[in-house]
Amino acid sequence: MKEPNVDELITLFNLLFKTSLNTILVKGDDEPIYLPADQDNPHHRVIFAHGFYASALHEIAHWCVAGPERRKLEDFGYWYKPDGRTADEQSEFEKVEVRPQAFEWLMSKAAGHKFNFSADNLSSDIGASDSFKANVLSTVHELLDNGLPERVGILVEALSKHSGRLPLRKEEFSI
């Protein structure tokens, strides 16, 4: 099996979505961000941090969650509470991160890349809760049982073919 390569991921994503959804994947510097097309940039841009493969998959997963109206807004119009959240704020964060992290796990597995749950709260020393991990796993199993959303399915299939993996099975996903 081939080791995942971020430049190949960029090429693959852009081949799949540059024309069909006017969206490209871009290697960024610091913080990841989604920027819709504007007068200076003809394409919507999924910008991930520091050239990290995991960051690219995570940002793609958020793009896969966002509907057509949200994809017209910077960062999909969501407010983001940065690192340093309280336990209550972290609980709210986990509620909205289940689906994107389920998508990310599916794409990671398809690409042959290790998936890590992200609490995205390093300075508070609050990691991903056991219930969050269980909810993400349950969502992955549900998606595999009921079918993947279109963009996730396209990516999982393309990543699986590119990495030489077999189709995904529920048994591959556990905590």
Phi, psi and omega per residue, in radians:
M1 nan 2.451 -3.074
K2 -1.392 2.393 3.085
E3 -1.243 2.313 -3.124
P4 -1.062 2.468 -3.119
N5 -2.242 2.215 -3.038
V6 -1.136 -0.615 3.121
D7 -1.174 -0.631 3.065
E8 -1.185 -0.632 3.081
L9 -1.098 -0.760 3.109
I10 -1.037 -0.840 -3.141
T11 -1.053 -0.800 -3.126
L12 -1.090 -0.859 3.136
F13 -1.017 -0.823 -3.092
N14 -1.147 -0.626 3.056
L15 -1.105 -0.672 -3.088
L16 -1.336 -0.627 -2.913
F17 -2.192 -0.137 -3.120
K18 -1.092 -0.796 -3.124
T19 -1.464 -0.820 -3.023
S20 -1.190 -0.665 -3.102
L21 -2.219 0.237 3.081
N22 0.924 0.682 -3.053
T23 -2.264 2.376 3.092
I24 -2.177 2.736 3.077
L25 -1.761 2.294 -3.029
V26 -2.259 2.304 3.050
K27 -1.320 2.083 -3.115
G28 -1.846 -3.060 -3.135
D29 -1.692 -1.317 -3.020
D30 -1.656 -1.857 -3.061
E31 -1.280 2.429 3.060
P32 -1.248 2.691 3.135
I33 -2.812 2.662 2.991
Y34 -1.889 2.231 3.127
L35 -2.164 2.139 3.080
P36 -1.226 2.803 3.085
A37 -0.978 2.590 3.103
D38 -2.564 -2.977 -3.073
Q39 -1.111 -0.436 -3.137
D40 -1.675 -0.326 -3.077
N41 -2.313 2.007 -3.057
P42 -1.282 -0.262 -3.080
H43 -2.009 2.594 2.930
H44 -1.164 2.550 -3.073
R45 -2.234 2.150 2.976
V46 -1.656 1.847 -3.045
I47 -1.846 2.155 -3.105
F48 -1.935 2.862 -2.966
A49 -1.522 2.352 2.886
H50 0.971 0.301 -3.141
G51 1.293 0.284 -3.111
F52 -1.414 2.278 3.134
Y53 -1.008 -0.808 -3.125
A54 -1.079 -0.679 3.107
S55 -1.114 -0.723 3.120
A56 -1.054 -0.827 -3.134
L57 -1.121 -0.663 -3.139
H58 -1.128 -0.776 3.141
E59 -1.207 -0.635 3.058
I60 -1.080 -0.714 3.137
A61 -1.054 -0.743 3.090
H62 -1.112 -0.670 3.093
W63 -1.100 -0.660 3.129
C64 -1.182 -0.514 3.109
V65 -1.304 -0.654 -3.032
A66 -1.196 2.317 3.078
G67 -1.415 3.114 -3.074
P68 -0.990 -0.697 -3.123
E69 -1.228 -0.721 3.124
R70 -1.122 -0.554 -3.125
R71 -1.277 -0.051 3.045
K72 -1.600 -0.090 -3.032
L73 -1.980 2.516 3.058
E74 -1.015 2.325 -3.077
D75 0.843 0.567 3.091
F76 1.081 0.284 3.097
G77 1.356 0.199 -3.119
Y78 -1.568 2.514 2.999
W79 -1.441 2.461 -3.119
Y80 -2.190 2.163 3.048
K81 -1.603 2.034 -3.059
P82 -1.214 3.083 3.102
D83 -0.789 2.439 -3.129
G84 1.900 0.389 -3.132
R85 -1.255 2.631 3.032
T86 -1.313 3.031 3.118
A87 -1.062 -0.715 3.113
D88 -1.153 -0.755 3.102
E89 -1.123 -0.643 3.114
Q90 -1.150 -0.660 3.094
S91 -1.081 -0.743 3.085
E92 -1.120 -0.726 3.101
F93 -1.006 -0.815 -3.101
E94 -1.090 -0.605 3.136
K95 -1.054 -0.703 -3.093
V96 -1.553 -0.151 -3.113
E97 -1.660 -0.126 -3.076
V98 -1.030 -0.957 -3.070
R99 -1.124 -0.850 3.110
P100 -1.042 -0.671 -3.126
Q101 -1.286 -0.493 3.012
A102 -1.132 -0.791 3.092
F103 -1.054 -0.778 -3.134
E104 -1.059 -0.730 -3.133
W105 -1.104 -0.759 3.106
L106 -1.062 -0.799 -3.137
M107 -1.182 -0.674 3.109
S108 -1.057 -0.826 -3.135
K109 -1.092 -0.746 3.136
A110 -1.084 -0.621 -3.110
A111 -1.459 -0.196 -3.061
G112 1.356 0.501 -3.117
H113 -1.923 2.451 3.136
K114 -1.179 2.316 3.095
F115 -1.736 2.411 3.026
N116 -2.218 2.302 3.028
F117 -1.069 2.460 -3.119
S118 -2.055 2.102 3.016
A119 -1.574 -0.313 3.095
D120 0.869 0.767 -3.076
N121 -2.602 0.961 -3.001
L122 -1.091 -0.684 -3.045
S123 -1.297 -0.303 3.125
S124 -1.615 -0.084 -3.141
D125 1.016 0.550 3.077
I126 -1.914 1.929 3.137
G127 -1.511 3.134 3.091
A128 -1.118 2.249 -3.105
S129 -1.279 2.786 3.096
D130 -1.092 -0.659 3.138
S131 -1.180 -0.634 3.081
F132 -1.087 -0.847 3.136
K133 -1.033 -0.737 3.126
A134 -1.124 -0.684 3.119
N135 -1.163 -0.679 3.093
V136 -1.131 -0.802 3.121
L137 -1.049 -0.798 3.126
S138 -1.036 -0.707 3.124
T139 -1.158 -0.720 3.081
V140 -1.026 -0.837 -3.134
H141 -1.082 -0.739 3.103
E142 -1.046 -0.786 -3.140
L143 -1.108 -0.709 3.124
L144 -1.194 -0.569 3.091
D145 -1.265 -0.714 -2.950
N146 -1.828 -0.106 -3.141
G147 1.791 2.547 -3.093
L148 -1.529 2.573 3.000
P149 -1.007 2.722 -2.976
E150 -0.918 -0.961 -3.079
R151 -1.126 -0.676 3.110
V152 -1.126 -0.766 3.135
G153 -1.068 -0.747 3.112
I154 -1.061 -0.800 -3.130
L155 -1.177 -0.786 -3.135
V156 -1.064 -0.761 3.126
E157 -1.109 -0.808 -3.131
A158 -1.138 -0.738 3.120
L159 -1.149 -0.689 3.109
S160 -1.092 -0.800 3.115
K161 -1.099 -0.772 -3.109
H162 -1.116 -0.668 -3.098
S163 -1.521 -0.176 -3.124
G164 1.378 0.369 -3.134
R165 -1.502 2.725 2.997
L166 -1.355 2.908 3.058
P167 -0.975 2.607 -3.109
L168 -1.228 2.533 3.090
R169 -2.250 2.590 -3.131
K170 -0.961 -0.623 -3.075
E171 -1.093 -0.332 -3.138
E172 -1.344 -0.231 -3.039
F173 -1.947 2.050 3.073
S174 -2.683 2.873 -3.141
I175 -1.712 nan nan
